[in-house]
Amino acid sequence: MDLSRIVERNAAQFPAKRALRFEGEDIAYGALWQRIASATRALAGLGVARGDRVALLAANCPEILVVLLALARLGAILVPLNWRLTAAEHRYMLGDCTPKLLFADAEFRAHAAGLGVPVQGFGVLAGGEPEAAIAGCDADDALIVYTSGTTGRPKGAVLTQAALLWNAWNAIHAHDMGQRDHALNSLPMFHVGGLNIQALPVLVAGASVTLLRRFDPEQWLAALAADRPSLSVLVPAMMAAVLAQPAWAQTDLSCLRMIHAGSMVVPDSLIRAFLARGVPVGQIYGSTETAPFATVLLKEHAEARLGSAGKPALHCEVKVAVDDAGTEAATDVVGELWVRGPNVMRGYWNAPEATREALVEGWFRSGDLGRRDAEGFYWIAGRSKDVIISGGENVYPAELENVLADCAEIAESAVVGIADAKWGEAACACIVRAAGSSIDQAGVLALFHDRLARYKHPRRVLFMDSLPKTAMGKVQKFELKKAVEAGGGFS
C-alpha cells in the first residue's frame, strides 16, 4: 500500500472533517483526497513514472503534501528545495538528482526558470486524463531531502514511503496525538522538520493542521488566538522571536497541550519561559537522515528533565558509541550517537561512499555527541567535529552556549574552537549583542565564573552583526570558523 492511502482511508471515514487550514481556507479530508487523485492523473500525464524525481520550490502550502502523496501513488520521488538557497546551490542539487520537472509557485517562478529543469505551476495539478496506473508501494523511495551542508557539500538523504510512515507513528506517540488534535505548523516544509513532525503525521492520525506560509512570530501568536491549536513545534530561534513579541505576555496560551522544540540543544532559559506560561516543552532530537525522529522528551518528563533530549522514539534504537565498531559507552560517558530504526534513510542519493560511512549494519552514525544517564535519558553535547580539545580536555560548545543563552544582553551566540599556542585549541565565543546592549569581552567572560570549569572558558570573544545559519536556524559552524579565523563578522 502506498503512502497516500492514509488520506484515502481518512476521507472514507470522515470526508467532511478538516484536514488542512491555510490562509483562511479549510480543506476537508474528502477534498484533499480528490486533489491527490487529480494530481496523480496530471503527473502521469506529464510522463512521471515510478522512480522519477520531481523537484518542488515553494513556501509552505497544501500543494507540497498533495504532490508528495500523488507521487507516492506513482512510486515517484519528491525533492523539496530550500527556497532560501542561491541558484548555484539549487543547480548543484538538481544536477545531482536529475528531476524530470520542477514545480514552483508564483513567488519563485522566475528563479526556477533559470535552473535548467522544465518548470510547472501548481495549476496543472487540477486535472489530467486518463486515470493513472497506480504502481506505488511503501518500499518505494518517496523523498530526497538535501542536508543543510553544515560540514560541506549537501547530500540527498533518501527516505522511503515506509520510513515516512514509521516516522509518523513516532511523531504520533511523541505528541500523544489523536484525531481531535489541531497542530500549528510554521517550520519550512522543504525540511523534514516542517514536513514530518506535524504535517504528514497529522494526516496519518486523522487530525488537523494549520499551515503558515512562513514563520512570523506575530502571526504564530495570532494563530493561537484565532485557531486555538493544541500542538506546535518551534526551533530555539523561533522560540526566542516569539518571546520578544509585545503580544507574548497577553496572548492566551491555554489551548496548547505542549510544544516541542526541534533542535540538538535548546537553551534552558527558553524552555523556562514557556513553562512559566503553563506550556510544557518537549524536545525532538534527530536529523534529516532519521526523518527526523531519533529521541523525544515526552510531556510527562518535560519539566523534570529540562534540557534533555529524552529517550529513544517509539520505533527507534539509540546508543552512545565510543569507537568506529559501535561499542556502547557506559552510563554518562560521552560518545557518538548512533540511531537505528525503520525511519532511518536508505542512504544518500548517488553517494555510495558517503552512505557506507554513515550507515553501519543499519545504524546511522549521526556525528553528534551525547551521553545516556542512569535512567535512560539522553543529553546532547554537540557535534563531534565541534569538540574543542584544550590542554587534553574535551570542551563541548553546547555547555558554553547554554550559559551565554541565559544572558539578556546577548541576542545570539555560538562557540567554536580556535588554534591556541599554549593549549592546542581554545574556545571562542561569537556574540551578537541584544539591541541597546554594550556588553564587552570582560562582561561575556564573567558569565562563566562559577558556572563552568576554568579550562572550558572562552579565550577569545568576537562580536558580530549576525551568525551564519541554515534554513532551520542552526548555526553553520564551518562558516563561523572561517569568519573567526579572518577576524571578521557577518552583516
Summary of the structure (lengths in Angstrom):
residues: 491
radius of gyration: 22.5
end to end distance: 49.8
largest distance: 73.2
contacts: 1757
relative contact order: 0.09
helix: 33%
strand: 27%
